[in-house]
Amino acid sequence: MDSPETLFVAAVLTSDLGDAQQALALVDDADLTDHRLRQIVQVARTLVADGVAPHPVAVFGRARSTGVVTGAAEVHDLQERVADLYLRSPIPAAWGFWAHELREYVLRCRFHEAADRFHQAADGESLESLRELVDREHISLRLLLDRLTQAPTSLRAVP
């Protein structure tokens, strides 16, 4: 099964301008762990800012013309990825659902990463280092939790 980030980006690529704008406002580029998906979203943001719906052809064209991808292999990889996303696309109107799923996925991944850091530090770090780690992780997780669980202001219902 595809990840929430894959399905979110696929939904954005099939959304009209208004829906894409709302969807992209809910997700930070840093929320995407896949480098290529992050590139696609960044290009989609530039298109939306210019008033253009992020249709796959527009995304591919903008990525090539702005040098986001260069060289035959990278261009081919982006072309295949965008086409694959378009073909996998969920119902375009479901972008709000996938944005919610992506936000929860990001949060859970980040908690797993923090747990791994705690586990690695538990046996070998000084108590002072552990205190600093707890403080850093607490602040980071609290900020992320607050951002990702904040109720979106303008989602419309999926028919």
ChimeraX commands (.cxc) that place a marker at each C-alpha (Angstrom):
marker #1 position 0.00,0.00,0.00 radius 0.5
marker #1 position 1.18,3.51,-0.73 radius 0.5
marker #1 position 2.28,5.81,2.06 radius 0.5
marker #1 position 0.13,8.78,3.10 radius 0.5
marker #1 position 2.77,11.11,1.67 radius 0.5
marker #1 position 2.59,9.41,-1.73 radius 0.5
marker #1 position -1.21,9.56,-1.80 radius 0.5
marker #1 position -1.25,13.17,-0.60 radius 0.5
marker #1 position 1.10,14.28,-3.38 radius 0.5
marker #1 position -0.88,12.24,-5.91 radius 0.5
marker #1 position -4.08,13.98,-4.80 radius 0.5
marker #1 position -2.40,17.40,-5.12 radius 0.5
marker #1 position -1.35,16.58,-8.69 radius 0.5
marker #1 position -4.98,15.96,-9.64 radius 0.5
marker #1 position -6.45,18.91,-7.74 radius 0.5
marker #1 position -7.67,22.15,-9.17 radius 0.5
marker #1 position -5.88,25.35,-8.19 radius 0.5
marker #1 position -8.04,26.16,-5.15 radius 0.5
marker #1 position -7.89,22.66,-3.68 radius 0.5
marker #1 position -4.15,22.42,-4.30 radius 0.5
marker #1 position -3.63,25.73,-2.54 radius 0.5
marker #1 position -5.58,24.54,0.51 radius 0.5
marker #1 position -3.86,21.15,0.55 radius 0.5
marker #1 position -0.35,22.59,0.30 radius 0.5
marker #1 position -1.09,25.02,3.12 radius 0.5
marker #1 position -1.60,22.07,5.47 radius 0.5
marker #1 position 1.77,20.43,4.92 radius 0.5
marker #1 position 5.35,21.66,5.28 radius 0.5
marker #1 position 7.97,20.47,2.82 radius 0.5
marker #1 position 9.88,19.02,5.78 radius 0.5
marker #1 position 6.92,16.71,6.47 radius 0.5
marker #1 position 7.81,14.71,3.38 radius 0.5
marker #1 position 10.57,12.17,3.96 radius 0.5
marker #1 position 10.91,11.19,0.29 radius 0.5
marker #1 position 13.28,13.59,-1.48 radius 0.5
marker #1 position 11.57,13.30,-4.86 radius 0.5
marker #1 position 8.10,13.88,-3.37 radius 0.5
marker #1 position 9.47,16.93,-1.57 radius 0.5
marker #1 position 10.81,18.27,-4.90 radius 0.5
marker #1 position 7.44,17.70,-6.56 radius 0.5
marker #1 position 5.63,19.51,-3.76 radius 0.5
marker #1 position 8.07,22.43,-3.92 radius 0.5
marker #1 position 7.47,22.76,-7.66 radius 0.5
marker #1 position 3.70,22.46,-7.09 radius 0.5
marker #1 position 3.94,25.32,-4.58 radius 0.5
marker #1 position 5.63,27.57,-7.14 radius 0.5
marker #1 position 2.96,26.75,-9.70 radius 0.5
marker #1 position 0.13,27.44,-7.26 radius 0.5
marker #1 position 1.79,30.72,-6.25 radius 0.5
marker #1 position 1.76,31.64,-9.95 radius 0.5
marker #1 position -1.92,30.75,-10.24 radius 0.5
marker #1 position -1.37,27.47,-12.11 radius 0.5
marker #1 position -2.93,24.17,-11.06 radius 0.5
marker #1 position -0.18,21.63,-10.29 radius 0.5
marker #1 position -1.13,19.20,-13.04 radius 0.5
marker #1 position 1.61,16.61,-13.66 radius 0.5
marker #1 position 2.58,18.09,-17.03 radius 0.5
marker #1 position 2.94,21.53,-15.46 radius 0.5
marker #1 position 4.99,20.16,-12.56 radius 0.5
marker #1 position 7.30,18.23,-14.88 radius 0.5
marker #1 position 7.72,21.20,-17.22 radius 0.5
marker #1 position 8.44,23.66,-14.39 radius 0.5
marker #1 position 10.92,21.27,-12.75 radius 0.5
marker #1 position 12.84,20.93,-16.01 radius 0.5
marker #1 position 12.74,24.61,-16.94 radius 0.5
marker #1 position 13.94,25.77,-13.51 radius 0.5
marker #1 position 16.69,23.17,-13.17 radius 0.5
marker #1 position 15.13,21.28,-10.27 radius 0.5
marker #1 position 16.20,18.19,-12.19 radius 0.5
marker #1 position 19.10,18.04,-14.61 radius 0.5
marker #1 position 20.66,15.26,-16.59 radius 0.5
marker #1 position 18.90,12.52,-18.48 radius 0.5
marker #1 position 18.63,10.09,-15.58 radius 0.5
marker #1 position 17.11,12.61,-13.16 radius 0.5
marker #1 position 14.72,13.96,-15.77 radius 0.5
marker #1 position 13.61,10.44,-16.64 radius 0.5
marker #1 position 13.21,9.55,-12.95 radius 0.5
marker #1 position 11.06,12.63,-12.31 radius 0.5
marker #1 position 8.98,11.96,-15.39 radius 0.5
marker #1 position 8.29,8.38,-14.29 radius 0.5
marker #1 position 7.55,9.41,-10.71 radius 0.5
marker #1 position 5.09,12.13,-11.69 radius 0.5
marker #1 position 3.34,9.82,-14.15 radius 0.5
marker #1 position 3.16,7.07,-11.52 radius 0.5
marker #1 position 1.70,9.48,-8.97 radius 0.5
marker #1 position -0.90,10.62,-11.45 radius 0.5
marker #1 position -1.92,7.05,-12.22 radius 0.5
marker #1 position -2.08,6.15,-8.50 radius 0.5
marker #1 position -4.07,9.20,-7.64 radius 0.5
marker #1 position -6.89,8.79,-5.19 radius 0.5
marker #1 position -10.08,10.73,-5.69 radius 0.5
marker #1 position -8.85,14.33,-6.10 radius 0.5
marker #1 position -11.44,15.61,-3.67 radius 0.5
marker #1 position -9.92,13.37,-0.97 radius 0.5
marker #1 position -6.86,15.62,-0.58 radius 0.5
marker #1 position -8.12,16.75,2.85 radius 0.5
marker #1 position -8.25,13.16,4.05 radius 0.5
marker #1 position -4.74,12.46,2.77 radius 0.5
marker #1 position -3.42,15.68,4.29 radius 0.5
marker #1 position -4.79,14.55,7.66 radius 0.5
marker #1 position -3.30,11.06,7.20 radius 0.5
marker #1 position 0.06,12.54,6.22 radius 0.5
marker #1 position 0.12,14.81,9.26 radius 0.5
marker #1 position -0.58,11.87,11.58 radius 0.5
marker #1 position 2.01,9.74,9.77 radius 0.5
marker #1 position 4.65,12.47,10.16 radius 0.5
marker #1 position 3.90,12.80,13.85 radius 0.5
marker #1 position 4.12,9.07,14.49 radius 0.5
marker #1 position 7.37,8.79,12.52 radius 0.5
marker #1 position 8.88,11.64,14.52 radius 0.5
marker #1 position 7.90,9.97,17.81 radius 0.5
marker #1 position 9.59,6.75,16.64 radius 0.5
marker #1 position 12.72,8.72,15.77 radius 0.5
marker #1 position 12.75,10.34,19.22 radius 0.5
marker #1 position 12.29,6.95,20.86 radius 0.5
marker #1 position 15.26,5.62,18.89 radius 0.5
marker #1 position 17.40,8.54,20.06 radius 0.5
marker #1 position 16.35,7.94,23.67 radius 0.5
marker #1 position 17.11,4.25,23.35 radius 0.5
marker #1 position 20.55,4.90,21.85 radius 0.5
marker #1 position 21.43,7.49,24.49 radius 0.5
marker #1 position 20.11,5.54,27.48 radius 0.5
marker #1 position 23.11,3.26,27.91 radius 0.5
marker #1 position 26.04,5.52,27.20 radius 0.5
marker #1 position 25.25,9.17,27.72 radius 0.5
marker #1 position 25.77,11.21,30.87 radius 0.5
marker #1 position 22.77,12.30,32.89 radius 0.5
marker #1 position 23.37,15.87,31.73 radius 0.5
marker #1 position 23.35,14.76,28.09 radius 0.5
marker #1 position 20.15,12.80,28.72 radius 0.5
marker #1 position 18.55,15.87,30.30 radius 0.5
marker #1 position 19.50,17.97,27.28 radius 0.5
marker #1 position 18.18,15.31,24.92 radius 0.5
marker #1 position 14.86,15.14,26.76 radius 0.5
marker #1 position 14.54,18.94,26.67 radius 0.5
marker #1 position 15.36,19.14,22.94 radius 0.5
marker #1 position 13.04,16.31,22.01 radius 0.5
marker #1 position 10.25,17.62,24.20 radius 0.5
marker #1 position 10.36,21.06,22.62 radius 0.5
marker #1 position 10.64,19.65,19.11 radius 0.5
marker #1 position 7.83,17.14,19.58 radius 0.5
marker #1 position 5.56,19.67,21.30 radius 0.5
marker #1 position 5.98,22.18,18.45 radius 0.5
marker #1 position 5.35,19.51,15.85 radius 0.5
marker #1 position 2.36,18.12,17.74 radius 0.5
marker #1 position 0.85,21.58,18.09 radius 0.5
marker #1 position 1.37,22.36,14.39 radius 0.5
marker #1 position 0.10,19.06,13.08 radius 0.5
marker #1 position -2.92,18.76,15.33 radius 0.5
marker #1 position -4.03,22.34,14.85 radius 0.5
marker #1 position -7.44,22.28,13.21 radius 0.5
marker #1 position -7.27,23.48,9.60 radius 0.5
marker #1 position -9.33,26.58,9.03 radius 0.5
marker #1 position -10.66,26.03,5.55 radius 0.5
marker #1 position -11.19,22.38,4.71 radius 0.5
marker #1 position -14.30,21.62,2.78 radius 0.5
marker #1 position -16.17,18.37,3.07 radius 0.5
marker #1 position -15.39,15.61,0.60 radius 0.5
marker #1 position -18.58,14.79,-1.30 radius 0.5
marker link #1:1,2 radius 0.2
marker link #1:2,3 radius 0.2
marker link #1:3,4 radius 0.2
marker link #1:4,5 radius 0.2
marker link #1:5,6 radius 0.2
marker link #1:6,7 radius 0.2
marker link #1:7,8 radius 0.2
marker link #1:8,9 radius 0.2
marker link #1:9,10 radius 0.2
marker link #1:10,11 radius 0.2
marker link #1:11,12 radius 0.2
marker link #1:12,13 radius 0.2
marker link #1:13,14 radius 0.2
marker link #1:14,15 radius 0.2
marker link #1:15,16 radius 0.2
marker link #1:16,17 radius 0.2
marker link #1:17,18 radius 0.2
marker link #1:18,19 radius 0.2
marker link #1:19,20 radius 0.2
marker link #1:20,21 radius 0.2
marker link #1:21,22 radius 0.2
marker link #1:22,23 radius 0.2
marker link #1:23,24 radius 0.2
marker link #1:24,25 radius 0.2
marker link #1:25,26 radius 0.2
marker link #1:26,27 radius 0.2
marker link #1:27,28 radius 0.2
marker link #1:28,29 radius 0.2
marker link #1:29,30 radius 0.2
marker link #1:30,31 radius 0.2
marker link #1:31,32 radius 0.2
marker link #1:32,33 radius 0.2
marker link #1:33,34 radius 0.2
marker link #1:34,35 radius 0.2
marker link #1:35,36 radius 0.2
marker link #1:36,37 radius 0.2
marker link #1:37,38 radius 0.2
marker link #1:38,39 radius 0.2
marker link #1:39,40 radius 0.2
marker link #1:40,41 radius 0.2
marker link #1:41,42 radius 0.2
marker link #1:42,43 radius 0.2
marker link #1:43,44 radius 0.2
marker link #1:44,45 radius 0.2
marker link #1:45,46 radius 0.2
marker link #1:46,47 radius 0.2
marker link #1:47,48 radius 0.2
marker link #1:48,49 radius 0.2
marker link #1:49,50 radius 0.2
marker link #1:50,51 radius 0.2
marker link #1:51,52 radius 0.2
marker link #1:52,53 radius 0.2
marker link #1:53,54 radius 0.2
marker link #1:54,55 radius 0.2
marker link #1:55,56 radius 0.2
marker link #1:56,57 radius 0.2
marker link #1:57,58 radius 0.2
marker link #1:58,59 radius 0.2
marker link #1:59,60 radius 0.2
marker link #1:60,61 radius 0.2
marker link #1:61,62 radius 0.2
marker link #1:62,63 radius 0.2
marker link #1:63,64 radius 0.2
marker link #1:64,65 radius 0.2
marker link #1:65,66 radius 0.2
marker link #1:66,67 radius 0.2
marker link #1:67,68 radius 0.2
marker link #1:68,69 radius 0.2
marker link #1:69,70 radius 0.2
marker link #1:70,71 radius 0.2
marker link #1:71,72 radius 0.2
marker link #1:72,73 radius 0.2
marker link #1:73,74 radius 0.2
marker link #1:74,75 radius 0.2
marker link #1:75,76 radius 0.2
marker link #1:76,77 radius 0.2
marker link #1:77,78 radius 0.2
marker link #1:78,79 radius 0.2
marker link #1:79,80 radius 0.2
marker link #1:80,81 radius 0.2
marker link #1:81,82 radius 0.2
marker link #1:82,83 radius 0.2
marker link #1:83,84 radius 0.2
marker link #1:84,85 radius 0.2
marker link #1:85,86 radius 0.2
marker link #1:86,87 radius 0.2
marker link #1:87,88 radius 0.2
marker link #1:88,89 radius 0.2
marker link #1:89,90 radius 0.2
marker link #1:90,91 radius 0.2
marker link #1:91,92 radius 0.2
marker link #1:92,93 radius 0.2
marker link #1:93,94 radius 0.2
marker link #1:94,95 radius 0.2
marker link #1:95,96 radius 0.2
marker link #1:96,97 radius 0.2
marker link #1:97,98 radius 0.2
marker link #1:98,99 radius 0.2
marker link #1:99,100 radius 0.2
marker link #1:100,101 radius 0.2
marker link #1:101,102 radius 0.2
marker link #1:102,103 radius 0.2
marker link #1:103,104 radius 0.2
marker link #1:104,105 radius 0.2
marker link #1:105,106 radius 0.2
marker link #1:106,107 radius 0.2
marker link #1:107,108 radius 0.2
marker link #1:108,109 radius 0.2
marker link #1:109,110 radius 0.2
marker link #1:110,111 radius 0.2
marker link #1:111,112 radius 0.2
marker link #1:112,113 radius 0.2
marker link #1:113,114 radius 0.2
marker link #1:114,115 radius 0.2
marker link #1:115,116 radius 0.2
marker link #1:116,117 radius 0.2
marker link #1:117,118 radius 0.2
marker link #1:118,119 radius 0.2
marker link #1:119,120 radius 0.2
marker link #1:120,121 radius 0.2
marker link #1:121,122 radius 0.2
marker link #1:122,123 radius 0.2
marker link #1:123,124 radius 0.2
marker link #1:124,125 radius 0.2
marker link #1:125,126 radius 0.2
marker link #1:126,127 radius 0.2
marker link #1:127,128 radius 0.2
marker link #1:128,129 radius 0.2
marker link #1:129,130 radius 0.2
marker link #1:130,131 radius 0.2
marker link #1:131,132 radius 0.2
marker link #1:132,133 radius 0.2
marker link #1:133,134 radius 0.2
marker link #1:134,135 radius 0.2
marker link #1:135,136 radius 0.2
marker link #1:136,137 radius 0.2
marker link #1:137,138 radius 0.2
marker link #1:138,139 radius 0.2
marker link #1:139,140 radius 0.2
marker link #1:140,141 radius 0.2
marker link #1:141,142 radius 0.2
marker link #1:142,143 radius 0.2
marker link #1:143,144 radius 0.2
marker link #1:144,145 radius 0.2
marker link #1:145,146 radius 0.2
marker link #1:146,147 radius 0.2
marker link #1:147,148 radius 0.2
marker link #1:148,149 radius 0.2
marker link #1:149,150 radius 0.2
marker link #1:150,151 radius 0.2
marker link #1:151,152 radius 0.2
marker link #1:152,153 radius 0.2
marker link #1:153,154 radius 0.2
marker link #1:154,155 radius 0.2
marker link #1:155,156 radius 0.2
marker link #1:156,157 radius 0.2
marker link #1:157,158 radius 0.2
marker link #1:158,159 radius 0.2
view
